[in-house]
Structures are given as C-alpha cells and as structure tokens.
Amino acid sequence: MTSTAAARPPGRPRAGVNDVVFAATLSTVRELGYARATVERIAVAAGVAKSTVYRRWPSKGALIVDCLLDAFGPAPLEGADRAESMTSAIRWIAAKIGEPGVGDAFAGVFSDAVSDPALREILSTRLQDPYRIAFQHALGEPENRVLFFIDVVVGTLLHRMGMTGEPMVEADVTALIEMIVPHFATDPSAAPSTDPN
C-alpha cells in the first residue's frame, strides 16, 4: 500500500473516479439518449461497479446534476459592464448546452424533475442555486430577476434542443442576447422614480 493510499480517509472517493464516471455519463447519454442511459450502462462504460456509482450518487438524477456541475464549471461573469457580463454568460450557457451529451443530459433531468419533487429539489439547490448566487453578486440583481434571467435563457436553449435535437445556432444565440440583455442591462436601482410624490 502506498503512503498516499494509507493517508486516504475511509470512504473517500478514489482520485479520478468522478471524472471517469462523468465522462461515461455524457458519452452514454450522447450514444443512447437520456432515457436509455441507465446507471448500470453508465457504470459499464466507466469500467466501475454499479455499487461504486451508487455509493456516490443515490440516483441517476443526482449523478446527472453533479455531472452537469462538472461540465459547466464556474460561470464567466466578467465584463466592462453589466451588458458584457450578461452577454458572456448567455454565450457560455449556450456553448455548454451545445457540448456533446450536455444538452441531452440537462434536458432529460429537467424533464424528469417536473414530476419528481425530490429531483427538483436537487436540481434547484445543487445546480441552479450556485449560479443564481454568482449572478446576483456579479450583477447586483435581486433573486427574482436573476431567476427570471435563468428561466428565459436556459428555458429557450433547452426548448430548442428538445424540439430539434440540436443546440441553438450562433445567429439565434446573438438574437437571443439582443432580446434579453436590454431588459436586464440597466441597473433597476438606478432607474428614475415614477412616484409622483
């Protein structure tokens, strides 16, 4: 036994197992479709035991959510102003959803969550909340406006994926940006008061 293995706390995942499982998840979803990408098939593709997957993720939905978190990574919320930050965020989301397997996995788990309250909670707290909080801090927007921004952007991109099986093309992403950004680009706290008093 190596000193690294001896120092590993009991129950800690082996280095690299998550990466292998996430890669196998996306490739299996891409090859077989979301519905047929079972945990058993993902485990076979990853070359690990099914029990190895279930020790880390209690359900396929939980696995998909963590896989999406890994695929998306941190949001690039940089820019000279709010409009630039929002534009970069929209292009980033569109590009990620267009990656092989990612859009299929996102659309599939989103659809399952509609009738599964437990999965909906996982999707909301583990996937949406970290990005919502990052957007709130970067843009100085209240929670309700950030959630609306996420609804409009992600909802539109997933709808296109669901209806066509293909990610949104660049020209349409640009049109989406031109429709959405003007609504959010102005700081609502800087707007002149309409109160006649």
Summary of the structure (lengths in Angstrom):
residues: 197
radius of gyration: 19.5
end to end distance: 77.0
largest distance: 77.0
contacts: 553
relative contact order: 0.11
helix: 72%
strand: 0%
